[in-house]
């Protein structure tokens, strides 16, 4: 049995955020820099520079003229999108290596996270009229605790997933076998990475089933986004069964046409994302 502190400590010995990522996320989260400052950091990471240009000149922005300077690209992308891109690059590195066992596939979890992030962004913007960048980041990061557990305690993790019985709470079973759960682990990792408090809370609470849950909260959005991703075939672990609280069920019923449209749009958004983040 492990606790959250032990798991995070062991993970930090295995994986660390790249220096460029640490600096950028800290600068952006604390609003300490401007486009010129970000350029000075990014230019020392060729893969990130390439990704910035690939994004800014993609169908996502659909610009008439091609952006050719890093400074202009950073301005067009904006600091929240830039922060998310840095985290995506860091996550891609974390997902490298052997990421498959008899009960788990890292590729499936990655696709689930991307699909959830896109769904959350669309829900935040189209349903609730909110900025979607934090919802996107929360969706992308919500199951990072599973990766942490898998990479620090692979045998224990595989036994935990393989022994889950139908009808048993995944979080309760995770706590019993591992000694912690991926919501708490992901929350503490997000704190380590200096991500926004909203994102930290969304990761921590994404399996909470509160009867007074506000659908427009980050927790409500992440649960709705994960439901759409899963129902669209992007499943993290088949053993995890989603159950929505009454307020979310009612909200879905009241806005079912909008959610069906978002689900239909998800496939196209996934294709765009793959085009940007493929090697």
Sine and cosine of phi, psi and omega as CSV:
sin_phi,cos_phi,sin_psi,cos_psi,sin_omega,cos_omega
0.00,0.00,0.72,-0.69,0.01,-1.00
-0.86,-0.50,0.42,-0.91,0.15,-0.99
-0.95,-0.31,0.14,-0.99,-0.10,-0.99
-0.86,0.52,-0.68,0.73,-0.03,-1.00
-0.88,0.48,-0.68,0.73,0.01,-1.00
-0.90,0.43,-0.67,0.74,-0.02,-1.00
-0.91,0.42,-0.71,0.70,0.01,-1.00
-0.90,0.44,-0.67,0.74,0.00,-1.00
-0.88,0.48,-0.68,0.73,0.01,-1.00
-0.92,0.38,-0.63,0.78,0.01,-1.00
-0.90,0.44,-0.64,0.77,0.00,-1.00
-0.90,0.43,-0.44,0.90,0.07,-1.00
-0.97,0.23,-0.45,0.89,-0.01,-1.00
-1.00,0.04,-0.71,0.70,-0.09,-1.00
-0.77,-0.63,0.68,-0.74,0.13,-0.99
-0.75,-0.67,0.50,-0.87,0.08,-1.00
-0.92,0.39,0.66,-0.76,0.09,-1.00
-0.83,0.55,0.50,-0.86,-0.04,-1.00
-0.83,0.56,-0.67,0.74,0.00,-1.00
-0.88,0.47,-0.68,0.74,0.00,-1.00
-0.89,0.45,-0.69,0.72,0.00,-1.00
-0.86,0.51,-0.74,0.67,-0.03,-1.00
-0.89,0.45,-0.72,0.69,-0.07,-1.00
-0.92,0.40,-0.73,0.68,-0.02,-1.00
-0.88,0.48,-0.67,0.75,0.02,-1.00
-0.90,0.43,-0.69,0.72,0.00,-1.00
-0.88,0.47,-0.72,0.69,-0.07,-1.00
-0.94,0.33,-0.69,0.72,-0.03,-1.00
-0.90,0.43,-0.55,0.84,0.00,-1.00
-1.00,-0.09,0.03,1.00,0.02,-1.00
0.82,0.57,0.72,0.70,-0.07,-1.00
-0.99,-0.16,-0.09,1.00,-0.09,-1.00
-0.75,-0.66,0.04,-1.00,0.10,-1.00
-0.77,-0.64,-0.05,-1.00,-0.08,-1.00
-0.84,0.55,-0.63,0.78,0.00,-1.00
-0.91,0.41,-0.64,0.76,0.03,-1.00
-0.90,0.44,-0.68,0.74,0.00,-1.00
-0.90,0.44,-0.63,0.78,0.02,-1.00
-0.87,0.49,-0.66,0.75,-0.03,-1.00
-0.88,0.47,-0.52,0.86,0.01,-1.00
-0.99,0.13,-0.72,0.69,-0.11,-0.99
-0.90,0.43,-0.58,0.81,-0.13,-0.99
-0.89,0.46,-0.25,0.97,0.03,-1.00
-1.00,-0.01,0.06,1.00,0.04,-1.00
-0.85,-0.53,1.00,-0.05,-0.09,-1.00
-0.83,0.55,-0.63,0.78,-0.02,-1.00
-0.92,0.40,-0.59,0.81,0.03,-1.00
-0.95,0.33,-0.63,0.78,0.07,-1.00
-0.85,0.52,-0.72,0.69,0.02,-1.00
-0.86,0.51,-0.67,0.74,-0.04,-1.00
-0.93,0.37,-0.60,0.80,0.04,-1.00
-0.87,0.50,-0.74,0.67,0.00,-1.00
-0.92,0.39,-0.60,0.80,0.01,-1.00
-0.90,0.43,-0.64,0.77,0.01,-1.00
-0.94,0.34,-0.76,0.65,-0.12,-0.99
-0.92,0.40,-0.45,0.89,0.00,-1.00
-0.98,-0.19,0.31,0.95,-0.02,-1.00
-1.00,-0.08,0.05,-1.00,0.04,-1.00
-0.91,0.41,-0.30,0.95,0.01,-1.00
-0.85,0.52,-0.68,0.73,0.00,-1.00
-0.99,-0.13,-0.43,0.90,0.07,-1.00
0.76,0.65,0.76,0.64,0.00,-1.00
-0.98,0.21,0.52,-0.85,0.02,-1.00
-0.94,0.35,-0.68,0.73,-0.02,-1.00
-0.94,-0.34,0.57,-0.82,0.00,-1.00
-0.95,0.32,0.71,-0.71,0.06,-1.00
-1.00,0.08,0.78,-0.63,-0.13,-0.99
-0.87,-0.49,-0.15,0.99,0.03,-1.00
-0.90,-0.44,0.55,-0.84,-0.03,-1.00
-0.90,0.44,-0.63,0.78,0.00,-1.00
-0.87,0.49,-0.72,0.69,0.02,-1.00
-0.91,0.42,-0.63,0.78,-0.01,-1.00
-0.88,0.47,-0.67,0.74,-0.01,-1.00
-0.90,0.43,-0.64,0.77,0.02,-1.00
-0.90,0.44,-0.70,0.72,-0.02,-1.00
-0.91,0.42,-0.70,0.71,-0.05,-1.00
-0.91,0.42,-0.66,0.75,-0.04,-1.00
1.00,0.05,0.44,-0.90,-0.15,-0.99
-0.94,0.35,-0.53,0.85,0.00,-1.00
-0.94,0.34,-0.68,0.73,0.08,-1.00
-0.90,0.44,-0.60,0.80,0.03,-1.00
-0.90,0.45,-0.71,0.71,0.06,-1.00
-0.85,0.53,-0.71,0.71,-0.01,-1.00
-0.90,0.45,-0.62,0.78,0.02,-1.00
-0.89,0.45,-0.67,0.75,0.02,-1.00
-0.88,0.48,-0.68,0.73,0.01,-1.00
-0.91,0.41,-0.65,0.76,0.03,-1.00
-0.86,0.51,-0.71,0.71,0.01,-1.00
-0.88,0.47,-0.65,0.76,0.03,-1.00
-0.91,0.42,-0.66,0.75,0.01,-1.00
-0.91,0.42,-0.63,0.78,0.03,-1.00
-0.85,0.53,-0.63,0.78,0.02,-1.00
-0.93,0.36,-0.64,0.77,0.00,-1.00
-0.91,0.42,-0.56,0.83,-0.04,-1.00
-0.98,0.21,-0.14,0.99,-0.02,-1.00
-0.94,0.33,0.40,-0.92,0.03,-1.00
0.99,-0.16,-0.18,-0.98,-0.02,-1.00
-0.94,0.34,0.92,-0.40,-0.08,-1.00
-0.74,-0.67,0.64,0.77,-0.01,-1.00
-0.54,-0.84,0.72,-0.70,0.11,-0.99
-0.73,-0.68,-0.16,-0.99,0.01,-1.00
-0.91,0.42,-0.39,0.92,-0.07,-1.00
-0.87,-0.50,0.10,1.00,-0.15,-0.99
-0.50,-0.87,0.62,-0.78,0.07,-1.00
-0.74,-0.67,0.87,-0.49,0.04,-1.00
-0.89,0.46,-0.59,0.81,0.01,-1.00
-0.89,0.45,-0.67,0.74,0.03,-1.00
-0.89,0.46,-0.66,0.75,0.00,-1.00
-0.92,0.39,-0.63,0.78,0.04,-1.00
-0.88,0.48,-0.75,0.66,0.01,-1.00
-0.88,0.47,-0.61,0.79,0.05,-1.00
-0.90,0.44,-0.68,0.73,0.00,-1.00
-0.90,0.43,-0.68,0.73,0.02,-1.00
-0.90,0.43,-0.72,0.70,0.01,-1.00
-0.89,0.47,-0.65,0.76,0.03,-1.00
-0.91,0.42,-0.67,0.74,-0.01,-1.00
-0.89,0.46,-0.68,0.74,0.01,-1.00
-0.92,0.39,-0.66,0.75,0.03,-1.00
-0.89,0.46,-0.69,0.73,0.00,-1.00
-0.89,0.47,-0.67,0.74,0.01,-1.00
-0.89,0.46,-0.70,0.71,0.00,-1.00
-0.92,0.40,-0.63,0.77,0.02,-1.00
-0.90,0.43,-0.73,0.68,-0.01,-1.00
-0.85,0.53,-0.71,0.70,-0.09,-1.00
-0.99,0.17,-0.72,0.69,-0.14,-0.99
-1.00,0.08,-0.52,0.85,-0.04,-1.00
-1.00,-0.06,-0.69,0.73,-0.14,-0.99
-0.93,-0.35,-0.04,1.00,0.04,-1.00
0.90,0.43,0.52,0.85,0.00,-1.00
-0.98,-0.21,0.29,-0.96,0.21,-0.98
-0.91,0.42,0.66,-0.75,-0.13,-0.99
-0.99,-0.14,-0.06,1.00,-0.14,-0.99
-0.92,0.39,-0.68,0.73,0.01,-1.00
-0.93,0.37,-0.61,0.79,0.04,-1.00
-0.90,0.44,-0.64,0.77,0.06,-1.00
-0.86,0.51,-0.76,0.65,-0.04,-1.00
-0.90,0.44,-0.64,0.77,0.01,-1.00
-0.90,0.44,-0.68,0.74,0.04,-1.00
-0.89,0.46,-0.64,0.77,-0.01,-1.00
-0.92,0.40,-0.60,0.80,-0.12,-0.99
-1.00,-0.09,-0.12,0.99,-0.26,-0.97
-0.88,0.48,-0.51,0.86,-0.01,-1.00
-0.95,-0.30,0.30,0.95,-0.02,-1.00
-0.86,0.52,-0.46,0.89,0.03,-1.00
-0.87,0.48,-0.50,0.87,0.05,-1.00
-0.91,0.41,-0.65,0.76,0.04,-1.00
-0.91,0.42,-0.66,0.75,0.02,-1.00
-0.86,0.50,-0.73,0.68,0.00,-1.00
-0.89,0.45,-0.69,0.72,-0.04,-1.00
-0.90,0.44,-0.66,0.75,-0.07,-1.00
-0.98,0.19,-0.38,0.92,0.01,-1.00
-1.00,-0.07,-0.57,0.82,-0.04,-1.00
-0.69,-0.73,0.92,0.39,-0.12,-0.99
-0.87,0.49,-0.67,0.74,-0.03,-1.00
-0.93,0.37,-0.69,0.73,0.03,-1.00
-0.90,0.44,-0.66,0.75,0.01,-1.00
-0.89,0.45,-0.71,0.70,-0.03,-1.00
-0.90,0.43,-0.62,0.79,0.05,-1.00
-0.91,0.40,-0.63,0.78,0.01,-1.00
-0.89,0.46,-0.73,0.68,-0.02,-1.00
-0.92,0.39,-0.68,0.74,-0.07,-1.00
-0.94,0.33,-0.35,0.94,-0.06,-1.00
-0.98,-0.17,0.04,1.00,-0.01,-1.00
-0.94,0.35,0.78,-0.62,0.00,-1.00
-0.99,-0.14,0.51,-0.86,-0.01,-1.00
-0.86,0.51,0.71,-0.71,0.03,-1.00
1.00,0.00,-0.15,0.99,0.02,-1.00
-1.00,-0.01,0.67,-0.74,0.03,-1.00
-0.88,0.48,0.80,-0.60,0.01,-1.00
-0.88,0.48,-0.68,0.74,-0.03,-1.00
-0.90,0.43,-0.68,0.73,0.02,-1.00
-0.89,0.46,-0.68,0.73,0.00,-1.00
-0.91,0.41,-0.65,0.76,0.03,-1.00
-0.88,0.48,-0.72,0.69,0.03,-1.00
-0.87,0.49,-0.64,0.77,-0.05,-1.00
-0.94,0.35,-0.69,0.73,-0.10,-0.99
-1.00,0.08,-0.72,0.70,-0.09,-1.00
-1.00,0.02,-0.52,0.86,-0.06,-1.00
1.00,-0.08,0.03,1.00,0.05,-1.00
-0.40,-0.92,-0.09,-1.00,0.08,-1.00
-0.61,-0.79,0.32,-0.95,-0.15,-0.99
-0.94,0.34,-0.34,0.94,0.06,-1.00
-0.93,0.37,-0.75,0.66,0.01,-1.00
-0.92,0.38,-0.67,0.75,0.00,-1.00
-0.89,0.45,-0.70,0.71,0.03,-1.00
-0.90,0.44,-0.60,0.80,0.04,-1.00
-0.87,0.49,-0.73,0.68,-0.03,-1.00
-0.94,0.35,-0.55,0.83,0.06,-1.00
-0.92,0.39,-0.66,0.75,0.05,-1.00
-0.88,0.48,-0.58,0.82,0.08,-1.00
-0.92,0.39,-0.66,0.75,0.04,-1.00
-0.86,0.50,-0.60,0.80,-0.05,-1.00
-1.00,0.09,0.01,1.00,0.03,-1.00
0.89,0.46,0.58,0.82,0.05,-1.00
-0.97,0.23,0.35,-0.94,-0.04,-1.00
-0.82,0.57,0.55,-0.84,-0.02,-1.00
-0.86,0.50,-0.55,0.84,0.04,-1.00
-0.86,0.50,-0.69,0.72,0.01,-1.00
-0.92,0.40,-0.66,0.75,0.03,-1.00
-0.85,0.53,-0.72,0.70,-0.03,-1.00
-0.91,0.41,-0.67,0.74,0.02,-1.00
-0.87,0.50,-0.67,0.75,0.04,-1.00
-0.90,0.44,-0.72,0.69,-0.05,-1.00
-0.89,0.46,-0.60,0.80,-0.17,-0.98
-0.96,-0.26,0.19,0.98,-0.17,-0.98
-0.95,0.32,-0.13,0.99,0.12,-0.99
-0.94,-0.35,0.07,1.00,0.00,-1.00
-0.96,0.28,0.65,-0.76,-0.07,-1.00
-0.88,-0.47,0.97,0.23,-0.06,-1.00
-1.00,-0.06,0.68,-0.74,-0.02,-1.00
-0.97,0.24,-0.18,0.98,0.05,-1.00
-0.93,-0.36,0.37,0.93,-0.07,-1.00
-0.93,0.37,0.78,-0.63,0.04,-1.00
-0.99,0.13,0.86,-0.50,0.00,-1.00
-0.84,0.55,-0.48,0.88,-0.04,-1.00
-0.99,0.11,-0.09,1.00,0.03,-1.00
-0.96,0.27,0.27,-0.96,0.02,-1.00
-0.88,0.48,-0.57,0.82,0.02,-1.00
-0.93,0.38,-0.68,0.74,0.05,-1.00
-0.89,0.46,-0.70,0.72,-0.03,-1.00
-0.91,0.42,-0.67,0.74,-0.01,-1.00
-0.92,0.40,-0.60,0.80,0.03,-1.00
-0.94,0.35,-0.63,0.78,0.05,-1.00
-0.93,0.37,-0.66,0.76,0.01,-1.00
-0.91,0.42,-0.65,0.76,0.02,-1.00
-0.92,0.40,-0.59,0.81,0.04,-1.00
-0.88,0.47,-0.71,0.70,0.00,-1.00
-0.89,0.45,-0.68,0.73,0.01,-1.00
-0.87,0.49,-0.71,0.70,-0.02,-1.00
-0.92,0.40,-0.69,0.72,0.01,-1.00
-0.92,0.39,-0.31,0.95,0.04,-1.00
-1.00,-0.02,0.07,1.00,0.07,-1.00
0.99,-0.13,0.03,1.00,0.01,-1.00
-0.99,-0.11,1.00,0.08,-0.15,-0.99
-0.98,-0.20,0.72,-0.69,0.04,-1.00
-0.98,0.21,-0.89,0.45,0.05,-1.00
-0.69,-0.73,0.86,-0.51,-0.02,-1.00
-0.84,0.54,-0.41,0.91,-0.06,-1.00
-0.95,0.32,-0.34,0.94,-0.01,-1.00
-1.00,0.10,0.88,-0.47,0.01,-1.00
-0.98,-0.22,0.84,-0.54,0.00,-1.00
-0.99,0.12,0.63,-0.77,0.12,-0.99
-0.69,-0.73,0.80,-0.60,-0.04,-1.00
-0.99,-0.11,0.54,-0.84,0.07,-1.00
-0.97,0.25,0.26,-0.96,-0.07,-1.00
-0.82,0.57,-0.69,0.73,0.01,-1.00
-0.87,0.49,-0.60,0.80,0.01,-1.00
-0.95,0.30,-0.62,0.79,0.04,-1.00
-0.89,0.46,-0.71,0.71,0.02,-1.00
-0.90,0.43,-0.66,0.75,0.03,-1.00
-0.88,0.48,-0.67,0.74,0.04,-1.00
-0.88,0.48,-0.70,0.71,0.00,-1.00
-0.89,0.46,-0.62,0.78,-0.03,-1.00
-0.96,0.29,-0.35,0.94,-0.09,-1.00
-0.78,-0.63,0.52,0.85,-0.15,-0.99
-0.87,0.50,-0.61,0.79,-0.01,-1.00
-0.89,0.45,-0.64,0.77,0.02,-1.00
-0.91,0.42,-0.65,0.76,-0.02,-1.00
-0.95,0.30,-0.56,0.83,0.08,-1.00
-0.91,0.41,-0.59,0.81,0.05,-1.00
-0.91,0.41,-0.68,0.73,0.02,-1.00
-0.88,0.47,-0.65,0.76,0.03,-1.00
-0.89,0.46,-0.63,0.78,0.04,-1.00
-0.92,0.39,-0.59,0.81,-0.02,-1.00
-0.96,0.27,-0.34,0.94,-0.12,-0.99
-0.87,0.49,-0.65,0.76,-0.03,-1.00
-0.87,0.49,-0.70,0.72,0.03,-1.00
-0.90,0.43,-0.63,0.77,0.03,-1.00
-0.92,0.39,-0.59,0.81,0.06,-1.00
-0.90,0.44,-0.65,0.76,0.02,-1.00
-0.89,0.45,-0.67,0.74,0.04,-1.00
-0.88,0.48,-0.69,0.72,-0.04,-1.00
-0.91,0.41,-0.66,0.75,0.03,-1.00
-0.89,0.46,-0.59,0.81,0.01,-1.00
-0.91,0.42,-0.57,0.82,-0.03,-1.00
-0.98,0.21,-0.66,0.75,-0.17,-0.99
-0.97,-0.23,0.11,0.99,0.14,-0.99
-0.96,0.29,0.43,-0.90,-0.02,-1.00
-0.93,0.38,0.00,0.00,0.00,0.00
